[in-house]
């Protein structure tokens, strides 16, 4: 079948979505019943939808979320003490527009990272920039950057993110360099972006993790005062799923 010159022109103009809609209309006799304006509108809507899809895919690739999670997949049946009203507000995302922060705290395996990634996924879909970082690896990257002259540039890039997810905070007491790095990150983002921290450590014990009273006050002041809190309880979701798998679908 010969390629229609209009199809080729649309491709050349970078309008791949419109080109596909154009070919679909040519192949479907039902579209002959539509008006000219309706047919052009369908092509324009297809182009807009495909461009939005590509932009979302690009944001998700940059975010590098640890879990392929979405808010629709959050298990609200498990007894984890999730405040559904608060979760609904967090999914809506207005807190990110207001540059608020979020702390998700609970024992290992209760789904902190999953919920954090689900919120990050929704933020990407809403057109916001997101970056996921495990705290230990972030500190390693900052230490390397300090050695090769990229430190200031890396901090600047972190400051520009709409939602920065810091996972696994509090696994060990911070070194002096790590305390200063964390303070710089939160200072640069204060009032300019939202930071989401997941931790097994209750917030009232974060001073012990930071390890320096003066810097702890400065760090917590830049995060806690405008932070929403999602406190998770209950058994490990991993253990629960493992038990279900072992029990099989026919067992209670």
ZIHU-V761875 format. One record per residue. N is the residue number from 1. BURIAL is # if it has 9 or more other C-alpha atoms within 8 Angstrom, else .. D_FIRST is the distance of its C-alpha to the first C-alpha in Angstrom with 2 decimals. Layout:
N,BURIAL,D_FIRST
N,BURIAL,D_FIRST
This chain:
1,.,0.00
2,.,3.79
3,.,6.46
4,.,9.07
5,.,12.35
6,.,14.36
7,#,12.68
8,#,13.47
9,.,16.90
10,#,17.68
11,#,17.07
12,.,19.24
13,.,21.86
14,.,22.09
15,#,20.93
16,#,18.77
17,#,19.97
18,#,19.13
19,#,15.60
20,.,15.11
21,#,16.94
22,#,14.91
23,#,11.60
24,.,13.83
25,#,15.25
26,.,12.13
27,.,11.45
28,.,15.17
29,.,16.95
30,.,20.20
31,#,19.76
32,.,20.20
33,.,23.84
34,.,24.31
35,.,25.81
36,.,24.38
37,.,26.86
38,.,25.97
39,#,22.24
40,.,23.18
41,.,25.84
42,#,23.54
43,#,21.40
44,#,24.70
45,.,26.15
46,#,23.25
47,#,23.66
48,#,27.42
49,.,27.27
50,#,25.13
51,#,27.41
52,.,30.42
53,.,29.18
54,.,28.72
55,.,32.17
56,#,33.74
57,.,32.32
58,.,33.78
59,#,37.12
60,#,37.30
61,.,36.65
62,.,39.43
63,#,41.74
64,.,41.70
65,#,43.10
66,.,44.95
67,.,43.86
68,.,40.51
69,#,42.34
70,#,41.71
71,#,44.29
72,.,42.83
73,.,43.76
74,#,47.40
75,.,49.69
76,.,52.26
77,.,53.87
78,.,55.55
79,.,59.07
80,#,58.63
81,.,60.37
82,#,57.27
83,.,58.07
84,.,55.13
85,.,55.85
86,.,55.93
87,#,52.73
88,.,50.95
89,#,52.16
90,#,51.06
91,#,47.54
92,.,47.36
93,#,47.98
94,.,50.39
95,#,52.78
96,#,50.37
97,.,50.28
98,.,54.09
99,#,54.23
100,#,56.12
101,#,56.34
102,#,56.10
103,#,58.07
104,#,56.97
105,#,59.96
106,#,60.65
107,#,61.39
108,.,58.98
109,#,56.19
110,#,56.36
111,#,52.92
112,#,53.70
113,#,50.82
114,#,48.37
115,#,49.35
116,#,49.34
117,#,45.79
118,#,44.72
119,#,46.20
120,#,44.54
121,#,41.13
122,#,41.73
123,#,42.86
124,#,39.62
125,.,37.65
126,.,39.93
127,.,39.10
128,#,42.26
129,#,42.69
130,#,44.15
131,#,45.59
132,#,47.03
133,#,49.87
134,#,52.34
135,#,55.68
136,.,56.95
137,.,53.87
138,#,53.90
139,#,57.50
140,.,56.65
141,.,53.91
142,#,56.36
143,#,59.03
144,#,56.73
145,#,55.62
146,#,59.28
147,.,59.87
148,.,57.09
149,.,57.26
150,#,54.29
151,#,56.47
152,.,56.56
153,.,52.82
154,#,52.10
155,#,54.47
156,#,52.83
157,.,49.37
158,#,50.82
159,#,52.39
160,#,49.08
161,#,47.55
162,#,47.58
163,#,48.36
164,#,49.93
165,#,50.40
166,#,53.34
167,#,53.44
168,#,56.45
169,#,59.06
170,#,62.65
171,.,62.39
172,.,65.17
173,#,67.55
174,#,66.08
175,.,67.36
176,.,68.57
177,.,65.42
178,#,63.24
179,#,65.38
180,#,64.94
181,#,61.18
182,#,60.84
183,#,63.05
184,#,60.99
185,#,57.71
186,#,59.17
187,.,60.95
188,#,57.79
189,#,55.92
190,#,58.80
191,.,57.71
192,#,54.34
193,#,52.42
194,#,52.79
195,#,53.87
196,#,53.52
197,#,55.93
198,#,56.14
199,#,59.41
200,#,61.62
201,#,64.61
202,#,65.97
203,.,65.93
204,.,69.72
205,.,69.77
206,#,67.32
207,#,70.29
208,.,71.33
209,#,67.91
210,#,67.94
211,#,71.43
212,.,72.85
213,.,74.35
214,.,73.85
215,#,70.22
216,#,69.58
217,#,70.83
218,#,68.58
219,#,65.49
220,#,66.03
221,.,66.85
222,#,63.40
223,#,61.61
224,.,63.71
225,.,64.90
226,.,61.51
227,#,60.02
228,.,58.94
229,.,60.01
230,#,58.29
231,#,60.79
232,#,59.46
233,#,61.77
234,.,61.60
235,#,60.63
236,#,57.99
237,#,54.53
238,.,53.78
239,#,56.83
240,#,55.99
241,.,52.45
242,.,53.89
243,.,56.43
244,#,53.83
245,.,51.78
246,.,54.90
247,#,56.06
248,.,52.79
249,.,51.19
250,.,53.85
251,.,56.83
252,.,58.33
